Amino acid sequence: MSSLAEIYPYLKTIHILSITLWMLGMLYLPRIYAYHADTLAGSDTDTTFQTMEERLLRSLLTPCMILV
């Protein structure tokens, strides 16, 4: 039982950071979608926004959602 008490502050810190980063990503993703909607399909900017959306989802939102 003492081992759980020792790691509790670290788990709590990870939990709070993951919630914060997850909410940050959830608030930023619609902005990327809105800017993406204004671009022409098939342009370089379109490809850039697709890459940004995919990276945000895969590298930030999904891991933080799992940790929360």
C-alpha contacts under 8 A as a table, 3 or more apart, distances in Angstrom:
res1	aa1	res2	aa2	distance
1	M	4	L	5.46
1	M	5	A	6.64
2	S	5	A	4.99
2	S	6	E	6.27
3	S	6	E	5.09
3	S	7	I	6.54
4	L	7	I	5.38
4	L	8	Y	5.97
5	A	8	Y	5.25
5	A	9	P	7.95
6	E	9	P	7.18
7	I	10	Y	5.34
7	I	11	L	6.29
8	Y	11	L	5.09
8	Y	12	K	6.06
9	P	12	K	5.06
9	P	13	T	6.13
10	Y	13	T	5.07
10	Y	14	I	6.20
11	L	14	I	5.13
11	L	15	H	6.07
12	K	15	H	5.01
12	K	16	I	6.19
13	T	16	I	5.23
13	T	17	L	6.12
14	I	17	L	5.19
14	I	18	S	6.01
14	I	67	L	7.89
15	H	18	S	5.21
15	H	19	I	6.22
15	H	67	L	6.76
15	H	68	V	5.80
16	I	19	I	5.20
16	I	20	T	6.19
17	L	20	T	5.09
17	L	21	L	6.10
18	S	21	L	5.16
18	S	22	W	5.85
18	S	64	C	4.90
18	S	65	M	7.38
18	S	67	L	6.36
18	S	68	V	6.02
19	I	22	W	5.10
19	I	23	M	6.09
19	I	64	C	6.89
19	I	65	M	7.72
19	I	68	V	6.06
20	T	23	M	5.30
20	T	24	L	6.13
21	L	24	L	4.95
21	L	25	G	6.17
21	L	60	L	7.39
21	L	61	L	7.71
21	L	64	C	6.84
22	W	25	G	5.17
22	W	26	M	6.16
22	W	60	L	7.03
22	W	61	L	5.42
22	W	64	C	5.43
22	W	65	M	6.38
23	M	26	M	4.92
23	M	27	L	6.11
24	L	27	L	5.23
24	L	28	Y	6.18
25	G	28	Y	5.04
25	G	29	L	5.94
25	G	56	L	7.06
25	G	60	L	7.01
25	G	61	L	6.10
26	M	29	L	5.45
26	M	30	P	7.39
26	M	61	L	7.42
27	L	30	P	6.46
27	L	31	R	7.51
28	Y	31	R	5.35
28	Y	32	I	6.60
29	L	32	I	5.17
29	L	33	Y	6.30
29	L	53	E	7.07
29	L	56	L	7.65
30	P	33	Y	4.87
30	P	34	A	6.08
31	R	34	A	5.06
31	R	35	Y	6.29
32	I	35	Y	5.21
32	I	36	H	5.97
32	I	49	F	7.01
32	I	52	M	7.85
32	I	53	E	6.99
33	Y	36	H	4.93
33	Y	37	A	6.12
33	Y	53	E	7.82
34	A	37	A	5.17
34	A	38	D	6.84
35	Y	38	D	5.40
35	Y	39	T	7.07
36	H	39	T	5.48
36	H	45	T	7.99
36	H	46	D	6.47
36	H	49	F	5.85
36	H	50	Q	7.90
39	T	43	S	7.52
39	T	45	T	6.68
39	T	46	D	6.00
40	L	43	S	5.79
40	L	45	T	7.82
40	L	46	D	6.55
41	A	46	D	5.97
42	G	46	D	5.95
42	G	47	T	6.94
43	S	46	D	5.09
43	S	47	T	6.53
44	D	47	T	5.16
44	D	48	T	6.21
45	T	48	T	4.91
45	T	49	F	6.18
46	D	49	F	5.25
46	D	50	Q	6.23
47	T	50	Q	5.07
47	T	51	T	6.22
48	T	51	T	5.14
48	T	52	M	6.19
49	F	52	M	4.92
49	F	53	E	6.08
50	Q	53	E	5.20
50	Q	54	E	6.17
51	T	54	E	5.17
51	T	55	R	6.07
52	M	55	R	5.23
52	M	56	L	6.07
53	E	56	L	5.22
53	E	57	L	6.19
54	E	57	L	5.21
54	E	58	R	6.00
55	R	58	R	5.17
55	R	59	S	5.48
55	R	60	L	7.53
56	L	59	S	5.57
56	L	60	L	5.38
56	L	61	L	6.33
57	L	60	L	5.87
57	L	61	L	4.88
57	L	62	T	5.96
58	R	61	L	6.35
58	R	62	T	5.63
58	R	63	P	7.42
59	S	62	T	6.76
59	S	63	P	6.72
60	L	63	P	5.83
60	L	64	C	6.10
61	L	64	C	5.31
61	L	65	M	5.94
62	T	65	M	5.09
62	T	66	I	6.26
63	P	66	I	5.15
63	P	67	L	6.26
64	C	67	L	5.02
64	C	68	V	6.09
65	M	68	V	5.21
